[in-house]
């Protein structure tokens, strides 16, 4: 058999409600692609769905009953990956038609990149498109240099988790995903990879990221102090990788963005956020930096689908 060129890392935990649709989205575009599904104590039939999919996909099921979170499940898959390139896919997200071939073209066109990224759709529980996720890399396909990518990504994690591909060995450095970062492990990884070299980019939406009321992105931010800590760690770790001038310019934007995210999470959960400091921090950025702040945080495009989801009752 030909060795795979891409490993798909799938952490699985009671995902039967959406897993069939996720697996179906891989069909007919997985030539040379291996799927590594790590099952963490699932009791809802998820494993049976994976077994059925293994009849037509190169899919390996790895049981991890003692695993404690999606980051550990992903790291287990990463350690077993045999392809030089890897991508993450959660049990409720989707590939769009043509993603596999598109990723292969991106790798061929930009072989020196250390991260390959595209846009994604936000979808709801019924697979309806409710928004678009995209980093601020422009409207043209191309390659973004390391410092530019890092400066824009450190302000906000604007890359949807299923919308990135990376080198397996790069991700394994420093132990893979940080298993303490339940909310920002992917953001921390993107920043680590952007530090290593250029980022390949296409604005085509080649994946779908599902937002639903029981997802970690919606429920995990109830503890304000822990949420703020999760947001601050990637900035603290990577801001010094920017040039002195870039760090001076971007750190105030990144801190204001984290404040805004924490306040929005508090408002969503009815925790009575304190808006005064956040508004003051944004105002103090000054009018010359406001355009970059709103562009790099992509706040309107991130907020709109969540408000639509909340409005569904």
C-alpha positions in Angstrom: 0.0 0.0 0.0 1.1 3.6 -0.7 2.1 5.5 2.4 -0.5 8.2 3.3 0.3 11.8 2.7 -2.2 13.1 5.3 -3.3 12.0 8.7 -6.7 13.1 10.0 -6.8 13.3 13.8 -10.2 12.7 15.3 -10.9 12.8 19.1 -14.2 11.1 19.8 -16.4 11.2 22.9 -20.1 10.5 22.6 -20.4 12.0 19.2 -23.1 9.8 17.6 -25.4 12.8 17.0 -23.2 14.2 14.3 -20.4 11.7 13.7 -22.2 10.0 10.7 -22.3 13.4 8.9 -18.7 14.1 9.8 -17.5 10.7 8.4 -19.7 11.0 5.3 -18.0 14.4 4.5 -14.7 12.5 4.1 -15.9 10.1 1.4 -14.6 10.3 -2.1 -11.7 12.7 -1.2 -9.5 10.6 1.0 -7.1 9.0 -1.5 -3.8 8.7 0.4 -5.5 9.9 3.6 -5.5 7.9 6.9 -8.0 8.7 9.7 -7.1 8.1 13.3 -10.1 8.1 15.6 -9.4 8.1 19.3 -12.4 7.0 21.3 -12.7 8.2 24.9 -15.3 6.2 26.9 -18.1 6.7 24.4 -21.4 5.0 25.3 -23.7 6.3 22.6 -22.8 4.1 19.6 -19.9 6.2 18.3 -17.6 3.3 18.0 -20.1 1.3 15.9 -20.3 4.2 13.5 -16.6 4.3 13.2 -16.4 0.6 12.6 -19.0 0.9 9.8 -17.0 3.8 8.2 -13.8 1.8 8.4 -15.2 -0.4 5.6 -14.7 2.4 3.1 -12.2 4.7 4.7 -8.6 4.0 5.8 -9.7 4.4 9.4 -8.0 3.2 12.5 -9.9 3.1 15.8 -7.8 3.7 19.0 -9.5 3.1 22.3 -8.4 5.5 25.1 -10.8 4.8 28.0 -8.5 6.6 30.4 -8.1 9.8 28.4 -9.4 12.9 30.0 -10.0 15.5 27.2 -9.9 16.2 23.5 -6.4 17.5 23.6 -5.1 14.2 25.0 -7.1 12.3 22.4 -5.7 14.4 19.6 -2.1 13.9 20.9 -2.7 10.1 21.0 -3.7 10.3 17.3 -0.8 12.6 16.5 1.7 10.1 18.1 0.3 7.3 15.9 0.2 9.4 12.7 2.2 7.9 9.8 1.8 10.8 7.3 4.1 13.8 7.0 1.1 16.2 7.2 -1.8 16.2 9.6 -5.1 18.0 10.2 -7.6 17.9 13.0 -11.3 17.1 12.6 -13.8 17.0 15.5 -16.8 14.7 15.6 -19.2 17.6 14.8 -17.3 19.4 12.1 -17.3 18.7 8.3 -15.0 18.7 5.3 -16.5 20.5 2.3 -16.3 18.7 -1.1 -12.8 18.9 -2.6 -10.9 19.7 0.6 -8.6 16.7 0.3 -7.4 17.6 -3.2 -7.2 21.3 -2.3 -4.9 20.6 0.7 -2.7 18.5 -1.5 -2.5 21.4 -4.1 -1.7 23.9 -1.3 1.1 21.7 0.0 2.5 21.4 -3.6 2.2 25.1 -4.3 3.7 26.2 -1.0 6.1 23.4 0.1 8.0 25.7 2.5 4.9 26.7 4.5 4.7 25.4 8.1 0.9 25.9 8.3 -1.7 25.6 5.5 -5.0 27.5 6.3 -8.3 28.2 4.6 -11.6 29.7 5.5 -14.5 27.8 7.0 -18.3 28.0 7.4 -20.0 28.3 10.8 -22.9 25.8 10.8 -25.7 25.1 13.3 -27.0 21.7 14.5 -28.9 21.2 11.3 -25.9 21.9 9.0 -27.2 25.3 8.0 -24.5 27.9 7.3 -24.7 30.7 9.9 -21.5 32.5 9.3 -17.9 32.4 8.0 -14.6 32.0 9.8 -11.4 33.3 8.3 -8.1 34.8 9.5 -7.3 38.3 8.2 -5.0 37.2 5.5 -6.8 38.9 2.6 -9.0 37.8 -0.3 -6.3 36.2 -2.5 -4.7 32.8 -2.3 -1.0 33.1 -1.4 1.6 32.8 1.3 1.9 35.0 4.4 5.3 35.5 5.9 5.9 34.3 9.5 5.9 37.7 11.2 2.8 39.0 9.5 0.9 35.8 10.2 2.0 35.8 13.9 1.1 39.4 14.4 -2.4 38.9 13.1 -3.1 35.6 14.8 -1.9 36.7 18.2 -4.7 39.2 18.4 -7.4 36.6 17.9 -7.6 32.9 17.2 -9.3 33.4 13.8 -8.5 29.9 12.3 -11.3 27.4 12.6 -10.0 24.1 14.1 -10.8 22.0 11.0 -9.4 24.6 8.6 -5.7 24.0 9.1 -3.1 21.5 8.0 0.5 21.2 9.5 3.6 19.1 9.5 3.2 16.1 11.9 6.7 16.5 13.3 6.2 20.2 13.9 3.1 19.6 15.9 4.9 16.8 17.9 7.5 19.3 19.1 7.0 20.3 22.7 4.7 17.3 23.2 1.9 18.2 20.8 -1.1 20.1 22.0 -0.9 21.6 25.5 -3.4 19.4 27.4 -4.1 22.1 30.0 -5.5 24.5 27.4 -9.0 23.2 27.1 -10.1 26.4 25.2 -6.9 27.7 23.5 -4.8 24.6 22.7 -5.4 25.0 18.9 -4.6 28.7 19.1 -1.4 28.0 20.9 -0.5 25.4 18.2 -1.2 27.8 15.4 1.1 30.4 17.0 3.8 27.9 17.5 3.6 26.8 13.9 3.5 30.4 12.5 6.7 31.1 14.4 8.5 28.4 12.4 7.8 29.7 8.9 5.3 31.1 6.4 1.6 30.3 6.3 -0.1 29.2 3.1 -3.6 30.7 2.7 -6.7 30.4 0.5 -10.0 32.2 1.2 -12.0 29.2 0.0 -14.3 27.7 2.7 -13.2 24.1 2.6 -14.5 23.0 6.0 -17.4 23.7 8.4 -17.2 24.4 12.1 -20.3 23.5 14.0 -21.5 25.8 16.8 -24.2 24.3 19.1 -25.3 25.1 22.6 -23.6 22.0 24.2 -20.2 22.6 22.5 -17.2 23.4 24.6 -16.9 26.8 22.9 -20.3 27.7 24.2 -20.3 26.0 27.6 -16.7 26.0 28.7 -16.4 29.8 29.3 -18.7 29.9 32.3 -15.8 30.3 34.8 -14.6 33.9 34.1 -11.2 33.6 35.8 -10.2 30.4 34.2 -11.5 31.6 30.8 -9.3 34.7 31.1 -6.3 32.6 32.0 -6.9 30.4 29.0 -7.0 33.4 26.7 -3.9 35.0 28.2 -1.5 32.0 28.0 -1.0 32.0 24.2 -0.4 35.7 24.1 2.1 35.5 27.1 3.9 32.6 25.4 4.3 34.0 21.9 4.3 37.8 22.0 8.1 37.9 22.4 8.5 36.0 19.1 7.4 39.2 17.3 9.9 42.0 16.5 10.1 44.6 19.2 8.1 47.0 17.1 5.5 44.5 16.2 5.1 43.3 19.8 4.6 46.9 21.0 2.0 47.4 18.3 0.1 44.1 18.7 0.2 43.4 22.4 -2.4 46.1 23.3 -4.7 44.8 20.6 -4.3 41.2 21.8 -5.0 42.2 25.5 -8.0 44.2 24.5 -9.3 41.3 22.3 -9.0 38.9 25.2 -10.9 41.3 27.5 -13.6 41.6 24.9 -13.9 37.8 24.5 -14.2 37.4 28.2 -16.9 40.0 28.5 -18.8 38.5 25.6 -18.6 35.1 27.2 -19.8 36.5 30.5 -22.7 38.2 28.8 -23.7 35.0 27.0 -23.8 33.1 30.3 -25.5 35.9 32.2 -22.5 36.4 34.5 -22.8 40.2 34.6 -19.5 41.1 32.8 -17.7 44.3 33.7 -17.7 46.3 30.4 -16.0 49.4 31.7 -12.4 48.3 31.6 -12.9 46.6 28.3 -14.4 49.6 26.6 -11.8 51.8 28.1 -9.0 49.5 26.8 -10.4 49.6 23.3 -10.9 53.3 23.3 -7.3 53.8 24.5 -6.0 51.9 21.5 -6.8 55.1 19.6 -8.5 55.7 16.2 -5.3 54.7 14.3 -5.4 51.2 15.7 -9.2 50.7 15.8 -9.3 49.5 12.1 -6.7 46.8 12.8 -8.4 45.8 16.1 -11.8 45.2 14.4 -10.2 43.5 11.3 -7.9 41.2 13.3 -10.5 40.3 15.9 -13.1 39.7 13.2 -15.5 40.4 15.9 -18.6 41.0 13.8 -18.3 37.7 11.8 -17.6 35.8 15.0 -20.4 37.3 17.0 -23.2 37.2 14.4 -23.5 33.3 14.2 -23.5 33.0 18.0 -26.3 35.6 18.3 -28.2 33.7 15.6 -27.7 30.5 17.5 -28.9 32.0 20.8 -31.9 33.5 19.0 -33.0 30.0 17.9 -34.1 29.5 21.5 
